[in-house]
Amino acid sequence: MRARREKRAAAGEAMAETGIGRSGGTVLLVDDEPMVLAMMEDFLTINGLGVLIAKEGSEALRLARER
């Protein structure tokens, strides 16, 4: 748990240095692993991005077309 928080903090610092996450954009996140989706969603939202989640390719294509 601690290592995960430290990695998340380091990644957040790196994003802050590059300006990533300041635009308030939206990311389409696609993965079939619930743990990966949850971790990435947390990371992206903490850094100011909106997140659309898809668990498979067809769902991702549908979401992309709707946007």
PDB file of N, CA, C and O in Angstrom, chain B, residues numbered from 101:
ATOM      1  N   MET B 101       0.813  -1.185   0.000  1.00  0.00           N
ATOM      2  CA  MET B 101       0.000   0.000   0.000  1.00  0.00           C
ATOM      3  C   MET B 101       0.869   1.266   0.000  1.00  0.00           C
ATOM      4  O   MET B 101       0.617   2.197  -0.765  1.00  0.00           O
ATOM      5  N   ARG B 102       1.880   1.291   0.854  1.00  0.00           N
ATOM      6  CA  ARG B 102       2.761   2.457   0.931  1.00  0.00           C
ATOM      7  C   ARG B 102       3.514   2.661  -0.382  1.00  0.00           C
ATOM      8  O   ARG B 102       3.637   3.785  -0.870  1.00  0.00           O
ATOM      9  N   ALA B 103       4.013   1.573  -0.942  1.00  0.00           N
ATOM     10  CA  ALA B 103       4.752   1.668  -2.206  1.00  0.00           C
ATOM     11  C   ALA B 103       3.848   2.212  -3.306  1.00  0.00           C
ATOM     12  O   ALA B 103       4.286   3.000  -4.143  1.00  0.00           O
ATOM     13  N   ARG B 104       2.600   1.793  -3.302  1.00  0.00           N
ATOM     14  CA  ARG B 104       1.646   2.258  -4.307  1.00  0.00           C
ATOM     15  C   ARG B 104       1.418   3.768  -4.170  1.00  0.00           C
ATOM     16  O   ARG B 104       1.378   4.489  -5.167  1.00  0.00           O
ATOM     17  N   ARG B 105       1.269   4.236  -2.929  1.00  0.00           N
ATOM     18  CA  ARG B 105       1.082   5.668  -2.697  1.00  0.00           C
ATOM     19  C   ARG B 105       2.308   6.462  -3.137  1.00  0.00           C
ATOM     20  O   ARG B 105       2.188   7.539  -3.721  1.00  0.00           O
ATOM     21  N   GLU B 106       3.486   5.915  -2.849  1.00  0.00           N
ATOM     22  CA  GLU B 106       4.717   6.603  -3.238  1.00  0.00           C
ATOM     23  C   GLU B 106       4.847   6.687  -4.757  1.00  0.00           C
ATOM     24  O   GLU B 106       5.247   7.721  -5.293  1.00  0.00           O
ATOM     25  N   LYS B 107       4.507   5.596  -5.450  1.00  0.00           N
ATOM     26  CA  LYS B 107       4.560   5.605  -6.910  1.00  0.00           C
ATOM     27  C   LYS B 107       3.558   6.608  -7.470  1.00  0.00           C
ATOM     28  O   LYS B 107       3.860   7.342  -8.411  1.00  0.00           O
ATOM     29  N   ARG B 108       2.361   6.633  -6.880  1.00  0.00           N
ATOM     30  CA  ARG B 108       1.325   7.561  -7.332  1.00  0.00           C
ATOM     31  C   ARG B 108       1.788   9.004  -7.128  1.00  0.00           C
ATOM     32  O   ARG B 108       1.594   9.850  -8.001  1.00  0.00           O
ATOM     33  N   ALA B 109       2.397   9.281  -5.982  1.00  0.00           N
ATOM     34  CA  ALA B 109       2.891  10.634  -5.698  1.00  0.00           C
ATOM     35  C   ALA B 109       3.990  11.031  -6.674  1.00  0.00           C
ATOM     36  O   ALA B 109       4.004  12.157  -7.173  1.00  0.00           O
ATOM     37  N   ALA B 110       4.907  10.115  -6.947  1.00  0.00           N
ATOM     38  CA  ALA B 110       6.001  10.400  -7.881  1.00  0.00           C
ATOM     39  C   ALA B 110       5.461  10.662  -9.280  1.00  0.00           C
ATOM     40  O   ALA B 110       5.928  11.568  -9.972  1.00  0.00           O
ATOM     41  N   ALA B 111       4.489   9.878  -9.692  1.00  0.00           N
ATOM     42  CA  ALA B 111       3.899  10.070 -11.015  1.00  0.00           C
ATOM     43  C   ALA B 111       3.169  11.404 -11.077  1.00  0.00           C
ATOM     44  O   ALA B 111       3.228  12.102 -12.090  1.00  0.00           O
ATOM     45  N   GLY B 112       2.485  11.756 -10.004  1.00  0.00           N
ATOM     46  CA  GLY B 112       1.791  13.039  -9.952  1.00  0.00           C
ATOM     47  C   GLY B 112       2.752  14.203 -10.049  1.00  0.00           C
ATOM     48  O   GLY B 112       2.464  15.192 -10.723  1.00  0.00           O
ATOM     49  N   GLU B 113       3.894  14.099  -9.384  1.00  0.00           N
ATOM     50  CA  GLU B 113       4.913  15.146  -9.463  1.00  0.00           C
ATOM     51  C   GLU B 113       5.448  15.272 -10.885  1.00  0.00           C
ATOM     52  O   GLU B 113       5.650  16.380 -11.383  1.00  0.00           O
ATOM     53  N   ALA B 114       5.674  14.143 -11.528  1.00  0.00           N
ATOM     54  CA  ALA B 114       6.172  14.164 -12.907  1.00  0.00           C
ATOM     55  C   ALA B 114       5.159  14.819 -13.833  1.00  0.00           C
ATOM     56  O   ALA B 114       5.527  15.592 -14.718  1.00  0.00           O
ATOM     57  N   MET B 115       3.879  14.509 -13.628  1.00  0.00           N
ATOM     58  CA  MET B 115       2.845  15.122 -14.453  1.00  0.00           C
ATOM     59  C   MET B 115       2.775  16.624 -14.204  1.00  0.00           C
ATOM     60  O   MET B 115       2.601  17.400 -15.144  1.00  0.00           O
ATOM     61  N   ALA B 116       2.907  17.037 -12.952  1.00  0.00           N
ATOM     62  CA  ALA B 116       2.861  18.462 -12.629  1.00  0.00           C
ATOM     63  C   ALA B 116       4.001  19.207 -13.310  1.00  0.00           C
ATOM     64  O   ALA B 116       3.816  20.326 -13.788  1.00  0.00           O
ATOM     65  N   GLU B 117       5.170  18.596 -13.357  1.00  0.00           N
ATOM     66  CA  GLU B 117       6.330  19.230 -13.984  1.00  0.00           C
ATOM     67  C   GLU B 117       6.137  19.411 -15.485  1.00  0.00           C
ATOM     68  O   GLU B 117       6.636  20.375 -16.065  1.00  0.00           O
ATOM     69  N   THR B 118       5.420  18.493 -16.110  1.00  0.00           N
ATOM     70  CA  THR B 118       5.229  18.560 -17.557  1.00  0.00           C
ATOM     71  C   THR B 118       3.959  19.285 -17.951  1.00  0.00           C
ATOM     72  O   THR B 118       3.761  19.603 -19.124  1.00  0.00           O
ATOM     73  N   GLY B 119       3.095  19.551 -16.979  1.00  0.00           N
ATOM     74  CA  GLY B 119       1.842  20.228 -17.279  1.00  0.00           C
ATOM     75  C   GLY B 119       0.726  19.288 -17.662  1.00  0.00           C
ATOM     76  O   GLY B 119      -0.380  19.739 -17.962  1.00  0.00           O
ATOM     77  N   ILE B 120       0.983  17.993 -17.661  1.00  0.00           N
ATOM     78  CA  ILE B 120      -0.057  17.027 -17.986  1.00  0.00           C
ATOM     79  C   ILE B 120      -1.130  17.101 -16.913  1.00  0.00           C
ATOM     80  O   ILE B 120      -0.817  17.193 -15.726  1.00  0.00           O
ATOM     81  N   GLY B 121      -2.368  17.063 -17.311  1.00  0.00           N
ATOM     82  CA  GLY B 121      -3.469  17.073 -16.367  1.00  0.00           C
ATOM     83  C   GLY B 121      -4.032  18.454 -16.106  1.00  0.00           C
ATOM     84  O   GLY B 121      -5.061  18.585 -15.443  1.00  0.00           O
ATOM     85  N   ARG B 122      -3.392  19.467 -16.606  1.00  0.00           N
ATOM     86  CA  ARG B 122      -3.879  20.824 -16.381  1.00  0.00           C
ATOM     87  C   ARG B 122      -4.973  21.217 -17.361  1.00  0.00           C
ATOM     88  O   ARG B 122      -5.694  22.185 -17.121  1.00  0.00           O
ATOM     89  N   SER B 123      -5.107  20.504 -18.431  1.00  0.00           N
ATOM     90  CA  SER B 123      -6.060  20.882 -19.461  1.00  0.00           C
ATOM     91  C   SER B 123      -7.487  20.518 -19.110  1.00  0.00           C
ATOM     92  O   SER B 123      -8.425  21.063 -19.694  1.00  0.00           O
ATOM     93  N   GLY B 124      -7.671  19.603 -18.165  1.00  0.00           N
ATOM     94  CA  GLY B 124      -9.014  19.161 -17.831  1.00  0.00           C
ATOM     95  C   GLY B 124      -9.622  18.315 -18.932  1.00  0.00           C
ATOM     96  O   GLY B 124     -10.846  18.238 -19.042  1.00  0.00           O
ATOM     97  N   GLY B 125      -8.806  17.684 -19.740  1.00  0.00           N
ATOM     98  CA  GLY B 125      -9.271  16.843 -20.832  1.00  0.00           C
ATOM     99  C   GLY B 125      -9.886  15.547 -20.341  1.00  0.00           C
ATOM    100  O   GLY B 125     -10.033  15.327 -19.139  1.00  0.00           O
ATOM    101  N   THR B 126     -10.238  14.705 -21.275  1.00  0.00           N
ATOM    102  CA  THR B 126     -10.850  13.414 -20.972  1.00  0.00           C
ATOM    103  C   THR B 126     -10.040  12.303 -21.617  1.00  0.00           C
ATOM    104  O   THR B 126      -9.573  12.428 -22.749  1.00  0.00           O
ATOM    105  N   VAL B 127      -9.881  11.211 -20.873  1.00  0.00           N
ATOM    106  CA  VAL B 127      -9.127  10.049 -21.328  1.00  0.00           C
ATOM    107  C   VAL B 127     -10.079   8.874 -21.466  1.00  0.00           C
ATOM    108  O   VAL B 127     -10.927   8.651 -20.602  1.00  0.00           O
ATOM    109  N   LEU B 128      -9.942   8.122 -22.551  1.00  0.00           N
ATOM    110  CA  LEU B 128     -10.678   6.872 -22.715  1.00  0.00           C
ATOM    111  C   LEU B 128      -9.761   5.755 -22.252  1.00  0.00           C
ATOM    112  O   LEU B 128      -8.749   5.460 -22.887  1.00  0.00           O
ATOM    113  N   LEU B 129     -10.124   5.145 -21.150  1.00  0.00           N
ATOM    114  CA  LEU B 129      -9.312   4.107 -20.515  1.00  0.00           C
ATOM    115  C   LEU B 129      -9.928   2.750 -20.838  1.00  0.00           C
ATOM    116  O   LEU B 129     -11.100   2.512 -20.545  1.00  0.00           O
ATOM    117  N   VAL B 130      -9.139   1.862 -21.441  1.00  0.00           N
ATOM    118  CA  VAL B 130      -9.629   0.550 -21.855  1.00  0.00           C
ATOM    119  C   VAL B 130      -8.740  -0.534 -21.274  1.00  0.00           C
ATOM    120  O   VAL B 130      -7.534  -0.552 -21.520  1.00  0.00           O
ATOM    121  N   ASP B 131      -9.333  -1.438 -20.504  1.00  0.00           N
ATOM    122  CA  ASP B 131      -8.595  -2.577 -19.957  1.00  0.00           C
ATOM    123  C   ASP B 131      -9.609  -3.591 -19.462  1.00  0.00           C
ATOM    124  O   ASP B 131     -10.718  -3.235 -19.063  1.00  0.00           O
ATOM    125  N   ASP B 132      -9.222  -4.853 -19.491  1.00  0.00           N
ATOM    126  CA  ASP B 132     -10.131  -5.891 -19.008  1.00  0.00           C
ATOM    127  C   ASP B 132      -9.849  -6.291 -17.565  1.00  0.00           C
ATOM    128  O   ASP B 132     -10.490  -7.200 -17.037  1.00  0.00           O
ATOM    129  N   GLU B 133      -8.902  -5.626 -16.928  1.00  0.00           N
ATOM    130  CA  GLU B 133      -8.564  -5.920 -15.534  1.00  0.00           C
ATOM    131  C   GLU B 133      -9.152  -4.839 -14.627  1.00  0.00           C
ATOM    132  O   GLU B 133      -8.731  -3.685 -14.701  1.00  0.00           O
ATOM    133  N   PRO B 134     -10.115  -5.187 -13.775  1.00  0.00           N
ATOM    134  CA  PRO B 134     -10.743  -4.197 -12.895  1.00  0.00           C
ATOM    135  C   PRO B 134      -9.753  -3.437 -12.015  1.00  0.00           C
ATOM    136  O   PRO B 134      -9.932  -2.242 -11.784  1.00  0.00           O
ATOM    137  N   MET B 135      -8.721  -4.102 -11.526  1.00  0.00           N
ATOM    138  CA  MET B 135      -7.739  -3.441 -10.666  1.00  0.00           C
ATOM    139  C   MET B 135      -6.977  -2.364 -11.439  1.00  0.00           C
ATOM    140  O   MET B 135      -6.724  -1.279 -10.916  1.00  0.00           O
ATOM    141  N   VAL B 136      -6.615  -2.667 -12.677  1.00  0.00           N
ATOM    142  CA  VAL B 136      -5.910  -1.691 -13.510  1.00  0.00           C
ATOM    143  C   VAL B 136      -6.815  -0.492 -13.774  1.00  0.00           C
ATOM    144  O   VAL B 136      -6.378   0.655 -13.676  1.00  0.00           O
ATOM    145  N   LEU B 137      -8.073  -0.757 -14.107  1.00  0.00           N
ATOM    146  CA  LEU B 137      -9.013   0.332 -14.357  1.00  0.00           C
ATOM    147  C   LEU B 137      -9.160   1.228 -13.136  1.00  0.00           C
ATOM    148  O   LEU B 137      -9.138   2.453 -13.253  1.00  0.00           O
ATOM    149  N   ALA B 138      -9.309   0.622 -11.971  1.00  0.00           N
ATOM    150  CA  ALA B 138      -9.492   1.394 -10.739  1.00  0.00           C
ATOM    151  C   ALA B 138      -8.268   2.248 -10.428  1.00  0.00           C
ATOM    152  O   ALA B 138      -8.396   3.427 -10.098  1.00  0.00           O
ATOM    153  N   MET B 139      -7.097   1.658 -10.533  1.00  0.00           N
ATOM    154  CA  MET B 139      -5.870   2.402 -10.226  1.00  0.00           C
ATOM    155  C   MET B 139      -5.654   3.549 -11.209  1.00  0.00           C
ATOM    156  O   MET B 139      -5.319   4.663 -10.807  1.00  0.00           O
ATOM    157  N   MET B 140      -5.845   3.278 -12.484  1.00  0.00           N
ATOM    158  CA  MET B 140      -5.634   4.311 -13.492  1.00  0.00           C
ATOM    159  C   MET B 140      -6.692   5.407 -13.398  1.00  0.00           C
ATOM    160  O   MET B 140      -6.388   6.585 -13.587  1.00  0.00           O
ATOM    161  N   GLU B 141      -7.918   5.024 -13.110  1.00  0.00           N
ATOM    162  CA  GLU B 141      -8.967   6.035 -12.947  1.00  0.00           C
ATOM    163  C   GLU B 141      -8.621   6.969 -11.789  1.00  0.00           C
ATOM    164  O   GLU B 141      -8.732   8.189 -11.916  1.00  0.00           O
ATOM    165  N   ASP B 142      -8.204   6.397 -10.665  1.00  0.00           N
ATOM    166  CA  ASP B 142      -7.790   7.216  -9.516  1.00  0.00           C
ATOM    167  C   ASP B 142      -6.673   8.171  -9.913  1.00  0.00           C
ATOM    168  O   ASP B 142      -6.748   9.371  -9.650  1.00  0.00           O
ATOM    169  N   PHE B 143      -5.649   7.638 -10.538  1.00  0.00           N
ATOM    170  CA  PHE B 143      -4.487   8.436 -10.926  1.00  0.00           C
ATOM    171  C   PHE B 143      -4.888   9.584 -11.850  1.00  0.00           C
ATOM    172  O   PHE B 143      -4.474  10.725 -11.646  1.00  0.00           O
ATOM    173  N   LEU B 144      -5.683   9.282 -12.851  1.00  0.00           N
ATOM    174  CA  LEU B 144      -6.052  10.297 -13.833  1.00  0.00           C
ATOM    175  C   LEU B 144      -6.967  11.363 -13.244  1.00  0.00           C
ATOM    176  O   LEU B 144      -6.791  12.549 -13.524  1.00  0.00           O
ATOM    177  N   THR B 145      -7.943  10.959 -12.434  1.00  0.00           N
ATOM    178  CA  THR B 145      -8.846  11.945 -11.846  1.00  0.00           C
ATOM    179  C   THR B 145      -8.135  12.815 -10.821  1.00  0.00           C
ATOM    180  O   THR B 145      -8.411  14.011 -10.723  1.00  0.00           O
ATOM    181  N   ILE B 146      -7.229  12.230 -10.062  1.00  0.00           N
ATOM    182  CA  ILE B 146      -6.438  13.016  -9.105  1.00  0.00           C
ATOM    183  C   ILE B 146      -5.657  14.103  -9.835  1.00  0.00           C
ATOM    184  O   ILE B 146      -5.404  15.174  -9.284  1.00  0.00           O
ATOM    185  N   ASN B 147      -5.286  13.824 -11.051  1.00  0.00           N
ATOM    186  CA  ASN B 147      -4.491  14.766 -11.839  1.00  0.00           C
ATOM    187  C   ASN B 147      -5.340  15.623 -12.779  1.00  0.00           C
ATOM    188  O   ASN B 147      -4.829  16.187 -13.747  1.00  0.00           O
ATOM    189  N   GLY B 148      -6.624  15.715 -12.491  1.00  0.00           N
ATOM    190  CA  GLY B 148      -7.480  16.667 -13.175  1.00  0.00           C
ATOM    191  C   GLY B 148      -8.072  16.252 -14.497  1.00  0.00           C
ATOM    192  O   GLY B 148      -8.575  17.100 -15.234  1.00  0.00           O
ATOM    193  N   LEU B 149      -8.031  14.990 -14.819  1.00  0.00           N
ATOM    194  CA  LEU B 149      -8.586  14.525 -16.086  1.00  0.00           C
ATOM    195  C   LEU B 149      -9.907  13.806 -15.871  1.00  0.00           C
ATOM    196  O   LEU B 149     -10.112  13.158 -14.844  1.00  0.00           O
ATOM    197  N   GLY B 150     -10.794  13.923 -16.836  1.00  0.00           N
ATOM    198  CA  GLY B 150     -12.005  13.122 -16.846  1.00  0.00           C
ATOM    199  C   GLY B 150     -11.669  11.758 -17.415  1.00  0.00           C
ATOM    200  O   GLY B 150     -10.744  11.626 -18.217  1.00  0.00           O
ATOM    201  N   VAL B 151     -12.415  10.741 -17.005  1.00  0.00           N
ATOM    202  CA  VAL B 151     -12.108   9.384 -17.446  1.00  0.00           C
ATOM    203  C   VAL B 151     -13.372   8.686 -17.929  1.00  0.00           C
ATOM    204  O   VAL B 151     -14.377   8.636 -17.221  1.00  0.00           O
ATOM    205  N   LEU B 152     -13.309   8.153 -19.134  1.00  0.00           N
ATOM    206  CA  LEU B 152     -14.329   7.250 -19.649  1.00  0.00           C
ATOM    207  C   LEU B 152     -13.735   5.857 -19.570  1.00  0.00           C
ATOM    208  O   LEU B 152     -12.595   5.642 -19.983  1.00  0.00           O
ATOM    209  N   ILE B 153     -14.496   4.911 -19.043  1.00  0.00           N
ATOM    210  CA  ILE B 153     -13.964   3.565 -18.827  1.00  0.00           C
ATOM    211  C   ILE B 153     -14.676   2.555 -19.715  1.00  0.00           C
ATOM    212  O   ILE B 153     -15.903   2.542 -19.810  1.00  0.00           O
ATOM    213  N   ALA B 154     -13.881   1.712 -20.362  1.00  0.00           N
ATOM    214  CA  ALA B 154     -14.401   0.611 -21.161  1.00  0.00           C
ATOM    215  C   ALA B 154     -13.654  -0.660 -20.770  1.00  0.00           C
ATOM    216  O   ALA B 154     -12.443  -0.641 -20.551  1.00  0.00           O
ATOM    217  N   LYS B 155     -14.390  -1.759 -20.688  1.00  0.00           N
ATOM    218  CA  LYS B 155     -13.789  -3.036 -20.298  1.00  0.00           C
ATOM    219  C   LYS B 155     -13.423  -3.905 -21.494  1.00  0.00           C
ATOM    220  O   LYS B 155     -12.810  -4.962 -21.342  1.00  0.00           O
ATOM    221  N   GLU B 156     -13.804  -3.452 -22.683  1.00  0.00           N
ATOM    222  CA  GLU B 156     -13.466  -4.205 -23.897  1.00  0.00           C
ATOM    223  C   GLU B 156     -13.489  -3.263 -25.092  1.00  0.00           C
ATOM    224  O   GLU B 156     -14.011  -2.150 -25.019  1.00  0.00           O
ATOM    225  N   GLY B 157     -12.918  -3.727 -26.182  1.00  0.00           N
ATOM    226  CA  GLY B 157     -12.765  -2.897 -27.364  1.00  0.00           C
ATOM    227  C   GLY B 157     -14.053  -2.355 -27.937  1.00  0.00           C
ATOM    228  O   GLY B 157     -14.119  -1.181 -28.304  1.00  0.00           O
ATOM    229  N   SER B 158     -15.084  -3.188 -28.023  1.00  0.00           N
ATOM    230  CA  SER B 158     -16.341  -2.725 -28.614  1.00  0.00           C
ATOM    231  C   SER B 158     -16.971  -1.616 -27.776  1.00  0.00           C
ATOM    232  O   SER B 158     -17.553  -0.675 -28.315  1.00  0.00           O
ATOM    233  N   GLU B 159     -16.853  -1.734 -26.472  1.00  0.00           N
ATOM    234  CA  GLU B 159     -17.365  -0.684 -25.585  1.00  0.00           C
ATOM    235  C   GLU B 159     -16.563   0.610 -25.768  1.00  0.00           C
ATOM    236  O   GLU B 159     -17.132   1.702 -25.755  1.00  0.00           O
ATOM    237  N   ALA B 160     -15.257   0.485 -25.935  1.00  0.00           N
ATOM    238  CA  ALA B 160     -14.402   1.655 -26.156  1.00  0.00           C
ATOM    239  C   ALA B 160     -14.769   2.357 -27.459  1.00  0.00           C
ATOM    240  O   ALA B 160     -14.834   3.586 -27.509  1.00  0.00           O
ATOM    241  N   LEU B 161     -15.006   1.585 -28.505  1.00  0.00           N
ATOM    242  CA  LEU B 161     -15.394   2.174 -29.782  1.00  0.00           C
ATOM    243  C   LEU B 161     -16.721   2.907 -29.672  1.00  0.00           C
ATOM    244  O   LEU B 161     -16.879   3.996 -30.225  1.00  0.00           O
ATOM    245  N   ARG B 162     -17.668   2.322 -28.968  1.00  0.00           N
ATOM    246  CA  ARG B 162     -18.969   2.963 -28.771  1.00  0.00           C
ATOM    247  C   ARG B 162     -18.802   4.293 -28.036  1.00  0.00           C
ATOM    248  O   ARG B 162     -19.365   5.308 -28.445  1.00  0.00           O
ATOM    249  N   LEU B 163     -18.028   4.284 -26.950  1.00  0.00           N
ATOM    250  CA  LEU B 163     -17.806   5.510 -26.181  1.00  0.00           C
ATOM    251  C   LEU B 163     -17.105   6.576 -27.021  1.00  0.00           C
ATOM    252  O   LEU B 163     -17.446   7.756 -26.942  1.00  0.00           O
ATOM    253  N   ALA B 164     -16.137   6.163 -27.815  1.00  0.00           N
ATOM    254  CA  ALA B 164     -15.410   7.111 -28.660  1.00  0.00           C
ATOM    255  C   ALA B 164     -16.337   7.730 -29.703  1.00  0.00           C
ATOM    256  O   ALA B 164     -16.255   8.928 -29.974  1.00  0.00           O
ATOM    257  N   ARG B 165     -17.209   6.929 -30.282  1.00  0.00           N
ATOM    258  CA  ARG B 165     -18.150   7.446 -31.286  1.00  0.00           C
ATOM    259  C   ARG B 165     -19.129   8.432 -30.667  1.00  0.00           C
ATOM    260  O   ARG B 165     -19.503   9.418 -31.302  1.00  0.00           O
ATOM    261  N   GLU B 166     -19.547   8.172 -29.431  1.00  0.00           N
ATOM    262  CA  GLU B 166     -20.508   9.037 -28.747  1.00  0.00           C
ATOM    263  C   GLU B 166     -19.905  10.384 -28.378  1.00  0.00           C
ATOM    264  O   GLU B 166     -20.631  11.365 -28.217  1.00  0.00           O
ATOM    265  N   ARG B 167     -18.600  10.439 -28.245  1.00  0.00           N
ATOM    266  CA  ARG B 167     -17.932  11.691 -27.854  1.00  0.00           C
ATOM    267  C   ARG B 167     -17.648  12.482 -29.095  1.00  0.00           C
ATOM    268  O   ARG B 167     -17.089  13.576 -29.015  1.00  0.00           O
TER     269      ARG B 167
END
